[in-house]
Amino acid sequence: MIDALGIVSFGNDAIRVEGLMDYRPISAISFLGRYRMIDFVISNMTNSGIENIKVFVKKQPRSLIEQLGTGRHYNINSKRGGLQILYGETDDMTSGIYNHDVSAYKANKEFIEDAKQEYVIIAPGYMVYSINFEEVLKAHKESHADVTVVYKSIDTANENFFGCTTLELDDAKRITGTAVNMGRYKNRNVSLDTYVMTRKLFLDLVDEASRISSLYMFRDILRDCVEPLNVVGYAYKGYCACINSLPAYYNASMELIDHKVAKDLFKPGWPIYTRTNDSVPAYYGEDAKVTNCLIANGCRIEGELENCVLGRGVTVKKGCKIKNAVILPETYIGEDTTIEYAVVDKKVVVKSVKEIKGTETAPAYIKRRDRI
């Protein structure tokens, strides 16, 4: 157990996963068939020894509440810690632009003040990576920094991490400036929106952000504090995906089908916990043909699949040809259907329409519970 309070943030208004976020917060979106997005950040925290975790949700909390439950499946010791879901409880929080992370922190300030941990570790529910926060906290203490920001140096900033904060660092890893990634340059140091600081400083920054502007988000106040505070970068070198759009969600799903890529995320001795579902194994019919796919339990496969991710309980009937697609749980794909480059949401029934095709850069999206 480490002396840090874990805070799972919901990010900023640049995060918009088209379609999928119409029904649930980004942290509750199904990922790789059997996980939810939030499983990765909470598993990082509990594996690192963080046992007191506050999860903030912007709106539509039902599916997230169902996924988190008591938190026992995340290996949280309820006698020493706990998992708590928090969201804005004031009238302003329900109206558009006022519903942001600082407003949520402010509305729930008492729960953070009551925590006994000296430090806070803040991480978002839309970044997929595996990191030991105990090592980050140790580096933070050794550097005598006021704030430590976890970042990743990438050479694909013109294709990925759009809208994320980029960092300028000097030779001592001190952050000297920030910007927003607009995709103009390839090589950038991209913030993973993951921060370490004392709990007191965190609360002071929340108060200062509220004083400056009712529309200030946490990344805004951190930008302003680069000069007066000692803000230091911590380089993360493993796999990371930022799920801040539908193409980003689709691309991350496709690349993690590759075992060589996935092994950099799913590491020995570093389990990714999730809520389990007791169901039968996947069934493959005599005519089924499956190539390079991730198939969750409870599926019934009678058609052809290639480069696909299927959630629990998906049915694929005879004659189907599905390629380069993400199919969320409990979806039914009728006979002789062709699907390519698509994200099909939960509990969809495809019977009448026999062809659904998007493109690699603009995958088609079929909304939740739709019948087509």
Disulfide bonds with the S-S distance in Angstrom:
none
